[in-house]
Amino acid sequence: MKCDFLIIGSGIAGLSFALRVADLGTVCIVTKKKDVDTATNLAQGGIAAVLDEDDDFSYHIEDTLKSGAGLCSYETVKTVVEEGPERIKDLIDIGVNFVESRDNPGKLNLGREGGHSKRRVAHSFDLTGRAIEEALLETIKRKPSVIVEENSVCVDLILDKNKSVSNEKEKCVGAYVLKDEKIEVYEAGVTVLCTGGAGKVYLYTSNPDIASGDGVAMALRAGAEVANMEFVQFHPTCLYHPQAKNFLITEAVRGEGGILLNSSGERFMEKYAPNRKELATRDMVARSIDKEMKISGCDCVYLDISHKDSDFVRNRFPGVYSKCKELGIDITSKPIPVVPAAHYMCGGVLTDYWGRTSVDNLFCLGETACTGLHGANRLASNSLLEAVVYAHRSATFCRENRKLWKNYKHGSIDNWVDDGAVFLDEEILINHNWDLIRRIMWNYVGIVRNEKRLKLASQQLSEIVKEIESHYHNYHISTGLIELRNIAIIANLIVESAKYRKESRGLHFLEDCPGESESDRHWNVFRRISDGNSYPWQVEKIREISVKKIDIE
């Protein structure tokens, strides 16, 4: 397979980029399962942007900076916020039906979520992600230059041998892809990683099963810089029910007046965030719920919106209402049992303002990227916004710099060789280690951490990682083995990055150091130091003061 643009992932970031470069050349989208099996499709809340006369760019910028706890890149925040309204218009133009206001025809019905000082969340009730995904896919189908390869798993990126053996910057020229049990070469002028997050590294997550951190792991192995992996966002309110796998209760429920109750029926957010209460930032709400659960010894807390008009609740949250009703919970009359779950990776592959990584011709978009927008804690509904803004910016760069990728002559590409490998006939070798990693991460590297637990996690992971690496080189490659290897790399990165931050900041709450430190206001940036013969996740920790200090009080 040869193409001008190889896009790995079919969520909002990848599809948006594909639409914008479809007239520049051939586009191939590689996706692990079906084209709709993405985190975008599960997104309920909406997409945040300044869309109302009562709002202002300065307010959205300030809210984002406050949520990011001093680690946002101010320039990135300003760029994304100011370009946001145009990108919302683009989505409307391709057919995304955001809900309009009943009182002001032609105006959007904007929601409010935690950390936002104004109503600015455009939504399609609580099915926003699905509406965006469907509109993008429908538009993609009308582009003859774009093909979508489903059930195809990217194994590794391919580097130009001419570059990788010299002192010049490495260049990505495509990827090895597992399709129909064979590994094939996909050659490309530009490769774009849009593989989503890594929630499956934790035992409990809101993410789809595909979220195994593939993009970050592959980028690291290829030599790209990775940053801020210690900042894992736990969504405060996932449905607590044995049959409710990964089901999120959108933050918009709290935005419309839902209140959090402990096991005794007491409202508790006033103790932890007296000003914003349930509309505090996600890191604060998740820690508060965690604290209440530990105090009571109970397995969950409760989110109650039953005091609102029942017709309003059913119409505003049709997805949440029907799912809960299916499980015997009528949210118009009963509170919803909820627990925090791993939700979003604020770190990722480090990019510039155009989505470029430290490897030439390799771009990264969406949750896989670390642009500097989210800092130490993502503001609700800023993720879809970041995806469409950076997809536009990356496509603009490609359009204006065609000579950097079009008709580029590179060294020969080797076919995949697995001589001597045997078939793995016992899936327990994969399942056992997968389960171990996820339990270690949940128990030792969760919402509240301490140095003792981080050290234990590091020690236990090191042995598991060695075993996985042995399996990878001895057995034929399978989807399960690829994902397991990537999960191990991501777990190791999170732990090592968390060990390196000797303070509590945003999503990284360390019991040993509960306060923020001015001297620790930095990004943790990792660079590969492996020569490829040893464990590829051996990395060098680089301390960099790379953010503009902002007075956010």
C-alpha positions as a Python dict, from the first residue, in 0.01 Angstrom:
ca = {
    (1, 'M'): (0, 0, 0),
    (2, 'K'): (132, 341, -101),
    (3, 'C'): (-42, 666, -20),
    (4, 'D'): (30, 1032, 37),
    (5, 'F'): (-132, 1035, 381),
    (6, 'L'): (-151, 740, 619),
    (7, 'I'): (-387, 809, 909),
    (8, 'I'): (-383, 562, 1198),
    (9, 'G'): (-717, 592, 1379),
    (10, 'S'): (-1071, 684, 1273),
    (11, 'G'): (-1191, 920, 1545),
    (12, 'I'): (-1271, 1289, 1514),
    (13, 'A'): (-905, 1391, 1475),
    (14, 'G'): (-818, 1144, 1200),
    (15, 'L'): (-1139, 1188, 1004),
    (16, 'S'): (-1120, 1569, 1024),
    (17, 'F'): (-762, 1563, 895),
    (18, 'A'): (-857, 1322, 617),
    (19, 'L'): (-1133, 1553, 492),
    (20, 'R'): (-896, 1848, 478),
    (21, 'V'): (-623, 1671, 279),
    (22, 'A'): (-846, 1461, 52),
    (23, 'D'): (-785, 1703, -236),
    (24, 'L'): (-407, 1694, -190),
    (25, 'G'): (-352, 1326, -267),
    (26, 'T'): (-439, 972, -171),
    (27, 'V'): (-547, 907, 187),
    (28, 'C'): (-556, 574, 372),
    (29, 'I'): (-721, 549, 715),
    (30, 'V'): (-621, 242, 916),
    (31, 'T'): (-846, 152, 1209),
    (32, 'K'): (-824, -140, 1453),
    (33, 'K'): (-1186, -250, 1444),
    (34, 'K'): (-1488, -92, 1277),
    (35, 'D'): (-1465, 271, 1173),
    (36, 'V'): (-1710, 368, 1450),
    (37, 'D'): (-1523, 188, 1730),
    (38, 'T'): (-1365, 504, 1868),
    (39, 'A'): (-1362, 715, 2181),
    (40, 'T'): (-1525, 992, 1975),
    (41, 'N'): (-1833, 775, 1927),
    (42, 'L'): (-1867, 739, 2306),
    (43, 'A'): (-1827, 1110, 2384),
    (44, 'Q'): (-2147, 1233, 2546),
    (45, 'G'): (-2097, 1587, 2671),
    (46, 'G'): (-2003, 1798, 2372),
    (47, 'I'): (-1745, 2036, 2231),
    (48, 'A'): (-1653, 2360, 2405),
    (49, 'A'): (-1610, 2694, 2227),
    (50, 'V'): (-1703, 3060, 2267),
    (51, 'L'): (-2039, 3068, 2088),
    (52, 'D'): (-2249, 3309, 2294),
    (53, 'E'): (-2254, 3689, 2331),
    (54, 'D'): (-2223, 3648, 2707),
    (55, 'D'): (-1895, 3459, 2666),
    (56, 'D'): (-1549, 3577, 2564),
    (57, 'F'): (-1221, 3422, 2451),
    (58, 'S'): (-1053, 3553, 2765),
    (59, 'Y'): (-1297, 3360, 2988),
    (60, 'H'): (-1242, 3031, 2804),
    (61, 'I'): (-864, 3085, 2813),
    (62, 'E'): (-873, 3156, 3186),
    (63, 'D'): (-1089, 2850, 3260),
    (64, 'T'): (-851, 2627, 3061),
    (65, 'L'): (-543, 2766, 3237),
    (66, 'K'): (-697, 2723, 3580),
    (67, 'S'): (-790, 2364, 3505),
    (68, 'G'): (-439, 2293, 3372),
    (69, 'A'): (-281, 2391, 3707),
    (70, 'G'): (2, 2599, 3565),
    (71, 'L'): (127, 2357, 3300),
    (72, 'C'): (-70, 2471, 2995),
    (73, 'S'): (114, 2633, 2707),
    (74, 'Y'): (-49, 2975, 2693),
    (75, 'E'): (12, 3011, 2319),
    (76, 'T'): (-154, 2675, 2252),
    (77, 'V'): (-455, 2759, 2470),
    (78, 'K'): (-501, 3096, 2300),
    (79, 'T'): (-474, 2942, 1954),
    (80, 'V'): (-722, 2660, 2019),
    (81, 'V'): (-977, 2884, 2191),
    (82, 'E'): (-967, 3155, 1926),
    (83, 'E'): (-991, 2910, 1634),
    (84, 'G'): (-1265, 2706, 1803),
    (85, 'P'): (-1579, 2882, 1675),
    (86, 'E'): (-1476, 2841, 1309),
    (87, 'R'): (-1415, 2470, 1359),
    (88, 'I'): (-1762, 2429, 1515),
    (89, 'K'): (-1903, 2599, 1206),
    (90, 'D'): (-1714, 2346, 991),
    (91, 'L'): (-1884, 2060, 1175),
    (92, 'I'): (-2226, 2218, 1130),
    (93, 'D'): (-2153, 2260, 759),
    (94, 'I'): (-2095, 1885, 715),
    (95, 'G'): (-2420, 1802, 890),
    (96, 'V'): (-2358, 1776, 1266),
    (97, 'N'): (-2690, 1862, 1427),
    (98, 'F'): (-2608, 2044, 1747),
    (99, 'V'): (-2917, 2116, 1956),
    (100, 'E'): (-3059, 2463, 1904),
    (101, 'S'): (-3214, 2682, 2171),
    (102, 'R'): (-3594, 2676, 2196),
    (103, 'D'): (-3597, 3037, 2311),
    (104, 'N'): (-3355, 3171, 2048),
    (105, 'P'): (-3404, 2998, 1711),
    (106, 'G'): (-3079, 2984, 1516),
    (107, 'K'): (-2874, 2987, 1837),
    (108, 'L'): (-2724, 2676, 1992),
    (109, 'N'): (-2847, 2533, 2321),
    (110, 'L'): (-2518, 2552, 2509),
    (111, 'G'): (-2443, 2337, 2812),
    (112, 'R'): (-2213, 2406, 3105),
    (113, 'E'): (-1970, 2156, 3255),
    (114, 'G'): (-1718, 2140, 3539),
    (115, 'G'): (-1451, 2410, 3535),
    (116, 'H'): (-1637, 2633, 3287),
    (117, 'S'): (-1747, 2979, 3402),
    (118, 'K'): (-1995, 3013, 3113),
    (119, 'R'): (-2227, 2799, 2905),
    (120, 'R'): (-2020, 2710, 2599),
    (121, 'V'): (-2063, 2338, 2530),
    (122, 'A'): (-2230, 2262, 2196),
    (123, 'H'): (-2401, 1923, 2213),
    (124, 'S'): (-2635, 1676, 2047),
    (125, 'F'): (-2810, 1597, 2375),
    (126, 'D'): (-2584, 1331, 2535),
    (127, 'L'): (-2490, 1166, 2203),
    (128, 'T'): (-2257, 1433, 2067),
    (129, 'G'): (-1968, 1205, 1980),
    (130, 'R'): (-2190, 974, 1780),
    (131, 'A'): (-2339, 1266, 1586),
    (132, 'I'): (-1993, 1399, 1495),
    (133, 'E'): (-1855, 1056, 1403),
    (134, 'E'): (-2153, 976, 1179),
    (135, 'A'): (-2135, 1310, 998),
    (136, 'L'): (-1761, 1278, 938),
    (137, 'L'): (-1785, 919, 812),
    (138, 'E'): (-2073, 1004, 583),
    (139, 'T'): (-1870, 1288, 433),
    (140, 'I'): (-1560, 1068, 402),
    (141, 'K'): (-1754, 812, 197),
    (142, 'R'): (-1806, 1077, -71),
    (143, 'K'): (-1431, 1135, -111),
    (144, 'P'): (-1290, 899, -379),
    (145, 'S'): (-930, 969, -273),
    (146, 'V'): (-993, 832, 79),
    (147, 'I'): (-1005, 463, 170),
    (148, 'V'): (-1074, 315, 513),
    (149, 'E'): (-902, -11, 613),
    (150, 'E'): (-1100, -167, 899),
    (151, 'N'): (-976, -446, 1128),
    (152, 'S'): (-616, -342, 1063),
    (153, 'V'): (-369, -300, 1350),
    (154, 'C'): (-58, -86, 1323),
    (155, 'V'): (245, -275, 1457),
    (156, 'D'): (523, -17, 1429),
    (157, 'L'): (624, 293, 1239),
    (158, 'I'): (880, 269, 959),
    (159, 'L'): (1178, 504, 957),
    (160, 'D'): (1373, 603, 650),
    (161, 'K'): (1692, 397, 666),
    (162, 'N'): (1887, 674, 494),
    (163, 'K'): (1801, 909, 777),
    (164, 'S'): (1808, 672, 1073),
    (165, 'V'): (2170, 570, 1015),
    (166, 'S'): (2295, 927, 984),
    (167, 'N'): (2311, 1222, 1219),
    (168, 'E'): (2012, 1382, 1053),
    (169, 'K'): (1666, 1394, 1206),
    (170, 'E'): (1473, 1069, 1167),
    (171, 'K'): (1190, 1059, 913),
    (172, 'C'): (878, 842, 921),
    (173, 'V'): (787, 685, 586),
    (174, 'G'): (488, 471, 687),
    (175, 'A'): (399, 179, 909),
    (176, 'Y'): (383, -198, 936),
    (177, 'V'): (18, -303, 957),
    (178, 'L'): (-130, -637, 1065),
    (179, 'K'): (-422, -724, 837),
    (180, 'D'): (-575, -1068, 776),
    (181, 'E'): (-302, -1226, 992),
    (182, 'K'): (-27, -1086, 767),
    (183, 'I'): (201, -788, 829),
    (184, 'E'): (216, -556, 532),
    (185, 'V'): (410, -239, 447),
    (186, 'Y'): (205, 80, 424),
    (187, 'E'): (425, 346, 267),
    (188, 'A'): (330, 713, 306),
    (189, 'G'): (453, 1067, 254),
    (190, 'V'): (292, 1179, 580),
    (191, 'T'): (191, 953, 870),
    (192, 'V'): (-59, 1076, 1129),
    (193, 'L'): (-114, 910, 1467),
    (194, 'C'): (-474, 947, 1592),
    (195, 'T'): (-508, 627, 1795),
    (196, 'G'): (-682, 781, 2096),
    (197, 'G'): (-596, 725, 2459),
    (198, 'A'): (-474, 451, 2690),
    (199, 'G'): (-756, 393, 2936),
    (200, 'K'): (-723, 16, 2907),
    (201, 'V'): (-401, 37, 3106),
    (202, 'Y'): (-633, 67, 3409),
    (203, 'L'): (-872, -193, 3547),
    (204, 'Y'): (-1172, 41, 3529),
    (205, 'T'): (-1211, 286, 3243),
    (206, 'S'): (-1467, 471, 3036),
    (207, 'N'): (-1263, 406, 2721),
    (208, 'P'): (-1343, 160, 2441),
    (209, 'D'): (-1146, -164, 2423),
    (210, 'I'): (-920, -23, 2150),
    (211, 'A'): (-767, 235, 2388),
    (212, 'S'): (-435, 61, 2452),
    (213, 'G'): (-201, 357, 2395),
    (214, 'D'): (-75, 226, 2061),
    (215, 'G'): (15, 565, 1913),
    (216, 'V'): (224, 682, 2207),
    (217, 'A'): (408, 349, 2231),
    (218, 'M'): (483, 334, 1859),
    (219, 'A'): (597, 696, 1852),
    (220, 'L'): (833, 639, 2145),
    (221, 'R'): (985, 336, 1976),
    (222, 'A'): (1037, 548, 1664),
    (223, 'G'): (1226, 813, 1863),
    (224, 'A'): (953, 1075, 1912),
    (225, 'E'): (942, 1278, 2231),
    (226, 'V'): (666, 1195, 2479),
    (227, 'A'): (557, 1427, 2761),
    (228, 'N'): (345, 1453, 3077),
    (229, 'M'): (238, 1090, 3104),
    (230, 'E'): (176, 1118, 3478),
    (231, 'F'): (-142, 1318, 3416),
    (232, 'V'): (-418, 1058, 3374),
    (233, 'Q'): (-765, 1203, 3407),
    (234, 'F'): (-1020, 995, 3596),
    (235, 'H'): (-1375, 1088, 3500),
    (236, 'P'): (-1564, 1137, 3828),
    (237, 'T'): (-1887, 969, 3724),
    (238, 'C'): (-1896, 634, 3548),
    (239, 'L'): (-2205, 422, 3602),
    (240, 'Y'): (-2149, 171, 3882),
    (241, 'H'): (-2330, -146, 3777),
    (242, 'P'): (-2199, -497, 3698),
    (243, 'Q'): (-2358, -487, 3351),
    (244, 'A'): (-2255, -130, 3263),
    (245, 'K'): (-1918, -179, 3100),
    (246, 'N'): (-1739, 153, 3038),
    (247, 'F'): (-2062, 358, 3050),
    (248, 'L'): (-2004, 723, 3129),
    (249, 'I'): (-2250, 955, 3299),
    (250, 'T'): (-2181, 1280, 3119),
    (251, 'E'): (-2055, 1581, 3309),
    (252, 'A'): (-2346, 1771, 3162),
    (253, 'V'): (-2572, 1604, 3422),
    (254, 'R'): (-2389, 1806, 3687),
    (255, 'G'): (-2395, 2106, 3456),
    (256, 'E'): (-2775, 2089, 3452),
    (257, 'G'): (-2803, 2073, 3832),
    (258, 'G'): (-2713, 1717, 3929),
    (259, 'I'): (-2570, 1686, 4282),
    (260, 'L'): (-2333, 1431, 4433),
    (261, 'L'): (-2438, 1239, 4744),
    (262, 'N'): (-2240, 1002, 4964),
    (263, 'S'): (-2368, 668, 5092),
    (264, 'S'): (-2553, 850, 5373),
    (265, 'G'): (-2740, 1068, 5125),
    (266, 'E'): (-2538, 1377, 5216),
    (267, 'R'): (-2419, 1631, 4961),
    (268, 'F'): (-2042, 1650, 5002),
    (269, 'M'): (-1881, 1867, 4733),
    (270, 'E'): (-1943, 2178, 4942),
    (271, 'K'): (-1671, 2051, 5179),
    (272, 'Y'): (-1408, 2020, 4908),
    (273, 'A'): (-1496, 2295, 4659),
    (274, 'P'): (-1731, 2541, 4833),
    (275, 'N'): (-1747, 2782, 4538),
    (276, 'R'): (-1803, 2557, 4237),
    (277, 'K'): (-1921, 2244, 4422),
    (278, 'E'): (-2021, 1979, 4162),
    (279, 'L'): (-1888, 2206, 3885),
    (280, 'A'): (-1531, 2202, 4013),
    (281, 'T'): (-1262, 2068, 3779),
    (282, 'R'): (-1249, 1694, 3720),
    (283, 'D'): (-936, 1634, 3927),
    (284, 'M'): (-1101, 1793, 4232),
    (285, 'V'): (-1432, 1610, 4191),
    (286, 'A'): (-1265, 1271, 4132),
    (287, 'R'): (-1044, 1309, 4443),
    (288, 'S'): (-1342, 1418, 4651),
    (289, 'I'): (-1541, 1110, 4547),
    (290, 'D'): (-1239, 890, 4615),
    (291, 'K'): (-1210, 1044, 4963),
    (292, 'E'): (-1579, 990, 5043),
    (293, 'M'): (-1563, 628, 4929),
    (294, 'K'): (-1261, 564, 5150),
    (295, 'I'): (-1426, 730, 5451),
    (296, 'S'): (-1745, 526, 5419),
    (297, 'G'): (-1594, 206, 5283),
    (298, 'C'): (-1864, 199, 5018),
    (299, 'D'): (-1811, 106, 4655),
    (300, 'C'): (-1971, 414, 4500),
    (301, 'V'): (-2136, 751, 4554),
    (302, 'Y'): (-2455, 882, 4390),
    (303, 'L'): (-2536, 1146, 4131),
    (304, 'D'): (-2888, 1279, 4173),
    (305, 'I'): (-3083, 1480, 3915),
    (306, 'S'): (-3425, 1348, 4015),
    (307, 'H'): (-3521, 1689, 4155),
    (308, 'K'): (-3537, 1827, 3799),
    (309, 'D'): (-3847, 1801, 3578),
    (310, 'S'): (-3874, 1442, 3454),
    (311, 'D'): (-3951, 1542, 3092),
    (312, 'F'): (-3646, 1769, 3089),
    (313, 'V'): (-3422, 1487, 3216),
    (314, 'R'): (-3550, 1236, 2960),
    (315, 'N'): (-3519, 1480, 2670),
    (316, 'R'): (-3183, 1632, 2768),
    (317, 'F'): (-3014, 1297, 2845),
    (318, 'P'): (-3180, 1033, 2628),
    (319, 'G'): (-2872, 808, 2616),
    (320, 'V'): (-2811, 813, 2991),
    (321, 'Y'): (-3181, 775, 3066),
    (322, 'S'): (-3231, 473, 2839),
    (323, 'K'): (-2914, 295, 2953),
    (324, 'C'): (-2997, 340, 3321),
    (325, 'K'): (-3359, 242, 3262),
    (326, 'E'): (-3239, -75, 3090),
    (327, 'L'): (-3048, -160, 3410),
    (328, 'G'): (-3343, -85, 3639),
    (329, 'I'): (-3246, 270, 3738),
    (330, 'D'): (-3501, 544, 3669),
    (331, 'I'): (-3290, 859, 3690),
    (332, 'T'): (-3602, 1078, 3708),
    (333, 'S'): (-3681, 934, 4051),
    (334, 'K'): (-3359, 771, 4177),
    (335, 'P'): (-2995, 879, 4214),
    (336, 'I'): (-2739, 715, 3985),
    (337, 'P'): (-2460, 505, 4146),
    (338, 'V'): (-2127, 633, 4010),
    (339, 'V'): (-1752, 581, 4056),
    (340, 'P'): (-1445, 747, 3901),
    (341, 'A'): (-1274, 561, 3614),
    (342, 'A'): (-970, 622, 3396),
    (343, 'H'): (-1087, 849, 3117),
    (344, 'Y'): (-831, 1068, 2939),
    (345, 'M'): (-455, 1091, 2891),
    (346, 'C'): (-344, 1454, 2916),
    (347, 'G'): (12, 1366, 2816),
    (348, 'G'): (120, 1199, 2495),
    (349, 'V'): (340, 1250, 2192),
    (350, 'L'): (486, 1599, 2210),
    (351, 'T'): (387, 1820, 1916),
    (352, 'D'): (438, 2176, 1797),
    (353, 'Y'): (164, 2424, 1699),
    (354, 'W'): (108, 2237, 1371),
    (355, 'G'): (78, 1887, 1516),
    (356, 'R'): (432, 1788, 1411),
    (357, 'T'): (631, 1550, 1631),
    (358, 'S'): (1009, 1539, 1676),
    (359, 'V'): (1022, 1279, 1395),
    (360, 'D'): (998, 1429, 1046),
    (361, 'N'): (675, 1365, 850),
    (362, 'L'): (510, 1217, 1160),
    (363, 'F'): (213, 1413, 1292),
    (364, 'C'): (4, 1340, 1599),
    (365, 'L'): (-351, 1453, 1675),
    (366, 'G'): (-621, 1411, 1937),
    (367, 'E'): (-573, 1231, 2266),
    (368, 'T'): (-253, 1066, 2142),
    (369, 'A'): (-85, 1408, 2130),
    (370, 'C'): (48, 1640, 2398),
    (371, 'T'): (-1, 1989, 2253),
    (372, 'G'): (17, 2183, 2579),
    (373, 'L'): (-355, 2262, 2580),
    (374, 'H'): (-454, 2048, 2877),
    (375, 'G'): (-157, 2095, 3107),
    (376, 'A'): (-197, 1894, 3426),
    (377, 'N'): (-575, 1850, 3393),
    (378, 'R'): (-807, 1873, 3092),
    (379, 'L'): (-1099, 2111, 3102),
    (380, 'A'): (-1422, 1930, 3017),
    (381, 'S'): (-1515, 1919, 2645),
    (382, 'N'): (-1186, 2076, 2534),
    (383, 'S'): (-1069, 1746, 2382),
    (384, 'L'): (-1298, 1739, 2078),
    (385, 'L'): (-1216, 2106, 2027),
    (386, 'E'): (-842, 2035, 2030),
    (387, 'A'): (-889, 1753, 1780),
    (388, 'V'): (-1066, 1962, 1514),
    (389, 'V'): (-843, 2268, 1560),
    (390, 'Y'): (-520, 2070, 1527),
    (391, 'A'): (-653, 1860, 1240),
    (392, 'H'): (-712, 2185, 1054),
    (393, 'R'): (-369, 2323, 1146),
    (394, 'S'): (-184, 2004, 1047),
    (395, 'A'): (-368, 1989, 714),
    (396, 'T'): (-286, 2356, 653),
    (397, 'F'): (83, 2285, 714),
    (398, 'C'): (78, 1995, 468),
    (399, 'R'): (-99, 2206, 209),
    (400, 'E'): (157, 2487, 238),
    (401, 'N'): (464, 2258, 249),
    (402, 'R'): (400, 1994, -15),
    (403, 'K'): (765, 1966, -113),
    (404, 'L'): (847, 1827, 235),
    (405, 'W'): (642, 1513, 174),
    (406, 'K'): (525, 1491, -187),
    (407, 'N'): (734, 1259, -406),
    (408, 'Y'): (999, 1227, -137),
    (409, 'K'): (1270, 973, -228),
    (410, 'H'): (1370, 751, 63),
    (411, 'G'): (1569, 434, 117),
    (412, 'S'): (1425, 92, 50),
    (413, 'I'): (1176, -49, 300),
    (414, 'D'): (1226, -400, 432),
    (415, 'N'): (937, -643, 449),
    (416, 'W'): (845, -774, 791),
    (417, 'V'): (1049, -1080, 888),
    (418, 'D'): (946, -1323, 1165),
    (419, 'D'): (1173, -1618, 1091),
    (420, 'G'): (1186, -1860, 1382),
    (421, 'A'): (867, -1732, 1544),
    (422, 'V'): (605, -1984, 1646),
    (423, 'F'): (230, -1949, 1697),
    (424, 'L'): (112, -1868, 2047),
    (425, 'D'): (-141, -2138, 2132),
    (426, 'E'): (-208, -2028, 2490),
    (427, 'E'): (-382, -1690, 2513),
    (428, 'I'): (-346, -1710, 2893),
    (429, 'L'): (9, -1578, 2851),
    (430, 'I'): (-141, -1254, 2717),
    (431, 'N'): (-451, -1237, 2937),
    (432, 'H'): (-262, -1299, 3262),
    (433, 'N'): (-10, -1019, 3207),
    (434, 'W'): (-277, -784, 3077),
    (435, 'D'): (-477, -836, 3397),
    (436, 'L'): (-169, -797, 3618),
    (437, 'I'): (-70, -466, 3460),
    (438, 'R'): (-418, -319, 3489),
    (439, 'R'): (-455, -421, 3854),
    (440, 'I'): (-111, -285, 3943),
    (441, 'M'): (-195, 47, 3779),
    (442, 'W'): (-537, 68, 3947),
    (443, 'N'): (-409, -20, 4294),
    (444, 'Y'): (-79, 171, 4292),
    (445, 'V'): (-103, 451, 4034),
    (446, 'G'): (-462, 573, 4062),
    (447, 'I'): (-634, 894, 4167),
    (448, 'V'): (-425, 933, 4486),
    (449, 'R'): (-65, 814, 4483),
    (450, 'N'): (235, 790, 4711),
    (451, 'E'): (603, 720, 4652),
    (452, 'K'): (594, 378, 4817),
    (453, 'R'): (318, 251, 4587),
    (454, 'L'): (487, 402, 4281),
    (455, 'K'): (809, 220, 4368),
    (456, 'L'): (622, -109, 4408),
    (457, 'A'): (450, -58, 4074),
    (458, 'S'): (783, 11, 3905),
    (459, 'Q'): (941, -304, 4048),
    (460, 'Q'): (652, -531, 3954),
    (461, 'L'): (614, -387, 3606),
    (462, 'S'): (982, -435, 3523),
    (463, 'E'): (950, -814, 3552),
    (464, 'I'): (628, -824, 3353),
    (465, 'V'): (782, -609, 3081),
    (466, 'K'): (1074, -851, 3038),
    (467, 'E'): (836, -1144, 2997),
    (468, 'I'): (625, -956, 2741),
    (469, 'E'): (932, -860, 2540),
    (470, 'S'): (1034, -1226, 2531),
    (471, 'H'): (688, -1325, 2403),
    (472, 'Y'): (700, -1051, 2139),
    (473, 'H'): (1024, -1177, 1985),
    (474, 'N'): (944, -1549, 2012),
    (475, 'Y'): (586, -1568, 1883),
    (476, 'H'): (403, -1464, 1569),
    (477, 'I'): (253, -1119, 1605),
    (478, 'S'): (-117, -1098, 1700),
    (479, 'T'): (-345, -811, 1791),
    (480, 'G'): (-343, -920, 2155),
    (481, 'L'): (35, -933, 2170),
    (482, 'I'): (69, -591, 2003),
    (483, 'E'): (-173, -433, 2251),
    (484, 'L'): (-13, -604, 2550),
    (485, 'R'): (331, -477, 2453),
    (486, 'N'): (197, -123, 2411),
    (487, 'I'): (6, -134, 2740),
    (488, 'A'): (328, -236, 2918),
    (489, 'I'): (514, 60, 2766),
    (490, 'I'): (237, 304, 2862),
    (491, 'A'): (218, 171, 3219),
    (492, 'N'): (593, 206, 3255),
    (493, 'L'): (587, 562, 3120),
    (494, 'I'): (309, 667, 3356),
    (495, 'V'): (486, 522, 3659),
    (496, 'E'): (829, 665, 3578),
    (497, 'S'): (684, 1005, 3498),
    (498, 'A'): (483, 1001, 3823),
    (499, 'K'): (794, 907, 4022),
    (500, 'Y'): (976, 1204, 3875),
    (501, 'R'): (719, 1466, 3980),
    (502, 'K'): (781, 1538, 4347),
    (503, 'E'): (468, 1745, 4404),
    (504, 'S'): (92, 1731, 4366),
    (505, 'R'): (-29, 1910, 4056),
    (506, 'G'): (-355, 1868, 3871),
    (507, 'L'): (-429, 1501, 3813),
    (508, 'H'): (-110, 1386, 3986),
    (509, 'F'): (-191, 1388, 4358),
    (510, 'L'): (96, 1264, 4573),
    (511, 'E'): (21, 1201, 4942),
    (512, 'D'): (388, 1256, 5029),
    (513, 'C'): (384, 1603, 4872),
    (514, 'P'): (24, 1729, 4879),
    (515, 'G'): (102, 2084, 4761),
    (516, 'E'): (217, 2238, 4434),
    (517, 'S'): (576, 2354, 4407),
    (518, 'E'): (682, 2655, 4201),
    (519, 'S'): (1016, 2488, 4126),
    (520, 'D'): (839, 2181, 3986),
    (521, 'R'): (641, 2373, 3726),
    (522, 'H'): (782, 2179, 3432),
    (523, 'W'): (698, 1918, 3173),
    (524, 'N'): (835, 1568, 3198),
    (525, 'V'): (969, 1493, 2851),
    (526, 'F'): (1092, 1145, 2760),
    (527, 'R'): (1332, 1060, 2481),
    (528, 'R'): (1424, 713, 2366),
    (529, 'I'): (1779, 606, 2444),
    (530, 'S'): (1744, 241, 2343),
    (531, 'D'): (1936, 120, 2039),
    (532, 'G'): (1652, -116, 1954),
    (533, 'N'): (1825, -424, 2090),
    (534, 'S'): (1714, -376, 2449),
    (535, 'Y'): (1383, -270, 2596),
    (536, 'P'): (1254, 10, 2374),
    (537, 'W'): (1090, 192, 2663),
    (538, 'Q'): (1418, 273, 2833),
    (539, 'V'): (1404, 651, 2819),
    (540, 'E'): (1587, 955, 2939),
    (541, 'K'): (1399, 1197, 3162),
    (542, 'I'): (1447, 1559, 3053),
    (543, 'R'): (1359, 1841, 3291),
    (544, 'E'): (1239, 2141, 3096),
    (545, 'I'): (1073, 2466, 3200),
    (546, 'S'): (873, 2489, 2881),
    (547, 'V'): (556, 2675, 2979),
    (548, 'K'): (487, 3043, 3022),
    (549, 'K'): (407, 3124, 3385),
    (550, 'I'): (51, 3251, 3409),
    (551, 'D'): (-110, 3425, 3704),
    (552, 'I'): (-440, 3238, 3717),
    (553, 'E'): (-566, 3364, 4051),
}
